[in-house]
Amino acid sequence: MVPAILKRTVLLWVFVLAACTIHLAPSYDPALVDGLNKAHTETLTLFAGLETASGPETFPAYQERYASVIGQFEALRQRAEAREIPPLAGRLVKLKAVEKLCGSGADATECVNVTPKRLENIVAGLRVLRDRHRTRGLASDSVELARDAYDPAIHLALSVENALKR
């Protein structure tokens, strides 16, 4: 027969362990999600304005809009990068198995916090588009190519950040 104290102890441990959660991703940041949504809307508006061919003479009219979206995404990248990685996730990313999942040469931390790299790619693409507009002008296919590179990156960032809310 099992003593009552042992039963209570086991029951207590079951409740304690059931209440534990394991965090492998950074915490949800509502300000980051709001900022992503705002910057995304402004960027889509910029792309819509550039859909027709735009020569270098039109660049001054767009200069502030480029600076605004690039600045917003860079600030959001820094915010996402500054988030604390949960301790268990930090230990797991050091394992060789996780490095293999992430791809060779990749920073394994990117597997846990993917948003900063996606935002870095967005900023780089917007800078290329801005510089091309300033120097040579933009053909409509240049804008389409920039948009084709932008869409998957922002989609992944928004999807991941919204999933962290759950």
N, C-alpha and C positions, 0 to 999 in steps of 0.2 A: 504494500500500500504506500502511495506517495504522500508525504507530509503536506499539509495545507500550505505551509510557507513556501514550499518548492513550487506548488501549483500557482500561487500568487506571483511568485518571482518570474516564472515562465510566462504567465499571462501579461505581466508588466512589460517584459522584454518584447513580446509580440507587438504590443501597442506602440512601444518606443520605436522599434524597427519599422513598423508600418508607417509611422509618421515621418520617417527619414526620406529625403529625396536626394537624388544625385543630380548635380548640375554639371553639364558638360559644355554648355554654351554661355556666353555672356548674358547678363540680365537685360530684360526689355527696357528700352529707353524711349518713352513717348515723345520726348522733344526731338530725338533723332528721327523717328518715323514722321512726325509733323514736318520737320525740315526737309526730309526726302520728298514728301508729297509736294511741298511748296516749290522746291527746286525743280522737281520733275515737271510740274505744270509750266513753270517759266521756261524750261528748256524746250518743251513741246511747242510753246508759243514762239520761241526763237526759230525753231526748225520750220514752223509754218510760215513765218515771215521770209525765210530764206529759200523756200521751195522753188521759186522761179530763179533763174540765173541772176546773180548779183555781182556786178563789177567792183573793182577796188574803190571806185568813187563812192559807192554806197556804204563802205565800211564805217565812216564816222557816225552814221545813223544807228549802227548796231554795236558800236564799241562799248557803251555802258551796259548793254544787255549781256554781252559776252563776259564782261568783268563781273557782273552780278551773279550769273550762274556758275562761273568758274570759282568765284569766291565762296559761294554757298556750298558747293560740293566739296571744296577743299576744307572748309570749316567742319562740315559733317564727317569727312574722312578722319580728321584729327579727333573729333569727338568719339567716333566709333573705335578708333585705334587706342584711345586712352582708357577704354573700358577694361575692367579687371577680368581676367580669365579665371574661371573657377579653379581652385587648387588641384582637384582631381584631374581636370582637363589639362592643366599645365603639366602634370606628371605624365599623363598619357601621351601627349604630343612628343615627348622625348623618346618614346619607344620606337624601335625600328619598324614595327608593324604599321604604325600610324604613318610614318614617313612614306612607306610603300603605297599606302592608300592615297596619300596626298599627291604623289607623283615625285619623280626624282628631281632633286634640286629645289623643290618648293619648301618654303618655310612652313613647317608643320602647324604653326599657330594659325595660319590661314585656313586650315580645315575647321578650326574651332570658331574663328571670327573672320568670316569671309567678306564682310561688308567693306572694310577699309581698302582691300585690293580692288574690288569692283569700282569703288568711288575714285580710286587712283586712275583706273583705266578710263573712266568717264572724263575726268579732268584732263588727262592727256589727249583724248580725242577732241574735246572742245577747244583745247589750245591749238591743235593742228588745224582745225576748221577755222578758228579765228585768224591764225597766221596766214593761212591760204587766202582767206577773204581779203585780208589787208594787202597782201602782196600781188596776187594774181587774179583775185576775184573768184567767184564760185560758179561752177556749172551746176545744173540741177542734179546731175548724177553724183557730184561731190557731196551734196547735202544728203542725198539718199544713202550713200555709202556711210556717211557719218551717223546717220539715223540708224542704219542697220547694225552698226557697232554699238551704239548707245542702248538700244532697246533691250538686248539680253542682259547687259550689265545692270541696268536700273531695275529690270524685272527681278533678277536674282536678289539684289539688295533689298528691294521692297518685300519680296516674298519671305526672305530670311528674317528680316526685322519684324514683320507682322506675325510670323510664326512664333517668335520669342514671347509674344504677348500671352500665349496660351499656357 
